[in-house]
């Protein structure tokens, strides 16, 4: 099946679905989001130094959270960001940086439990040590009749990735793990990187979470908007 066919099949399925954030984060008891902009023109963290200063960025998030206590801070799908300074975001055979974000980020405290939205099979469960990588991340494979797709949960703790084996079955609602701290999640302020994937492109222990702007039409279809599942007007 072609990428266009896969994408259309996913769209057809997702139109009939509606997942609550309370299922993804059952201990948080929040189902709405407050969307923030971290694109190049954002007004929250204006420099690379500000973003990479966890105390500074956390204080910014805390102020937003205090003003919106009943919402989860989130956003970022297809955002072009100036935050990806690590060499891991360099492109092969190109000077173009990978800087378009392919997931939704949910900015929540470290140790926040994360649960599976759907029945799935562990595709990979790994802890990366790269600076500004995923840290702990898990990819689940979902098979629904003729539809196959994957969900990626990034920036988890190291410990939670050690308890799963490839091929292990996960039930809807099962706890996958918890959000990692700065020292184990790739040196990011704590958050969940939640990404949809239709074709893993022969990757078995990694998958891009950020893409080149010149290739965005391909990646927009291979990594559909996670909000197709949640259907939140604010996201």
N, C-alpha and C positions, 0 to 999 in steps of 0.2 A: 504494500500500500504506500502511495506517495505521501510526502509531507502534507500536501494540501488536503488529501483525503483523510489523513490522520487528524489534522487540525479540525476539519469539518465534522468528523465523527465525534471528536471531543466536545466541540461546541454544541452539537445536537444533544449529547448526554448531559452536559453541564447546565443546559437550559432548564432541565427538570430537577436540578439539585439546589439545595440551599443549606449550607452548613453554618452553624453558629460558632463564633469564636470561643464560646463557653465549652465547646467540645475539644478545641485545640488547647485551651488553657483553662481547664475546669476549676482550678483553685483561685482564679482571678475574679470570676463572677462578673465579667464585663462582656457585652456583646456589641458595643459600638467602638468606633475609633476616632481619634483626633489625628488628622493627616498633617504631616510635616513635609517640608520641601528641603531636600539636601542636594539639590542640583547646583550647578556651577554658580547660579545667581542667587543662592539662598541667603537668608538674613539671620540664620541661627549660628552657624559656624562659618566665618568668612574667610578663614585662611587654613592652610594645611596644618599649621602649628596648633591652631585652636582645636581642630578635629582630632588630632593625635594626642591632645592633652586630655586624658580621661577625666580628670577632676573638673576641668572647664566644661567639657561637653556634658558630663553627668549633671552639673549644676544647671545648665541650660534645659536639659530634659526634665529635671526636677521642678523647675519653675512652670514649665508647660503642664506637667502632670498635676501639680498643685492647683492649677487653674482649671483642669479638666479631670477631676478625680474619678469620674465614672466611665472614663474612656481609656482605651489602649492607644498609646502613641504609635503610629504606623505610617507606612508609605514607601515610595521608592521604585515602583515598577516602571521600567524603561526610563528612569532618570539618568541623564548624563551628569556624572559627578566628577569633581576634581580631587577626589579623595584617594584614588588608587595609585599610590606612589611606589609601591613595592615592585621589584623586578618581575614578580610573578604575573604582573599585568601587561608586560611587554608582549608584542605580537611577533610571531615567527615571520621572517622575511618581510617585515614592514616596520615603518617608524610609527605607525598608528597605535596608540594606546588603547587597551580595552578599558572602557570607562562608562558603558551603559549598563545599568543594573537590571538583572533579569528576574528579580524576585521582589516580594514584599518583605520589608523589615518590620518586625514588631519589637519595639523598644521596651523591654521589661527587665526587672532586676535579675541578677545572677541567682541561680538555683530555682528559678521559676519552672515548675513541671510542664512538660510538653507531651501531649497525647496524640495518638494516631487518629486521623479523621476517618479512615477507611481500613477495612481488612487489607493486609498486604504481606509481602514477602521481603525479607531483608535482602537488598541488592548489594549494599556495602555498608560497613560500619567502621569508621576509621577516625583516628586522631592525627591531624596534620600539625606539623611544627613550623611551617612556613610563616614568616612575618606577614601579617594581613591576609592569611589564608582562612580556611574554615575553622581551624581548631578541630573540635569534635564534630563530625557530621554523619548523618545516616540517610541513606536513600532507600525508600520502600517502593517495591514494584506492585502495581495494582492491575488485576485482570478481571474485567467485567464483560462477560460475553465475548464479543469480538474486539473490544476496546482494551488497549494496554497503555498505561502511562505510569509515571513515577512522581513521587513527592520527595523533595530534598529538604532536610531539616539541618541547618547549619549553625555553627557557633555553640555547640553543646559542650558539656563537660567531658573530659577525657574518660572518666570512670564509666559513664553510661555507654560509651561506644565499645567498651571491653566486654560487655555482657551478652552481646548478640553475635550470632554466627550467620554467614551468608546462607540464604535459603530458609532461615527460621521464619515461622509464620507469626504475624502480629495481628491481633484482633482489633477491630474498631473500638476505640476508647482505651486501649492499653497505653500505659505510660511508656514513652520512648526514652525519656531522659530528662535532664534539667539543663537550663542555660548555663554555660560555662562562665568562669570569671576571666578577667582581663589577661591573666597569665597563661590561660589554657585555651582561649577561644580565638587565637590569632592576633591578640592584642587589640581587640575592639572593645568599646563600651558594650555592656551586655545587651544582646538582642537575639531574636530568632530570624534567620534568613530562610524564608519559606518559598520554595520554587517548584513549579510544575515542569515536567520534562516529558516529551512524547517519544523522542528517540535518543538513546544514550550515546549514539555515535561510536560504539565499540569501547567506550570508557568503562572500566570495571572498578576503579578505585578513586575516581575523581570526576568532576564535571564542572564546566565553566559557570560561574555565577555572574560574570560580567562579560560583555561582548564589545566588539568594535562597532562604532556607529555606522560605518559603511556596510555592515552586514546585518543591520537591525531587522530588515524585513524577513530574513530567514529565521532569526532567533525569536522574533515575535510570535511566529507560528510554532516553532519547536518548543518554546517555553511560554505557553499562554499565560495571560494575566491570572494570578491566583484569585483575584476578586471575582472571577467567574464562578467560584465556589461559594463565596460569602455574600456577594451581591449587596455590598455596602455603598450607599450613595456617597459617603464621605471618603472612600478609599479610591 
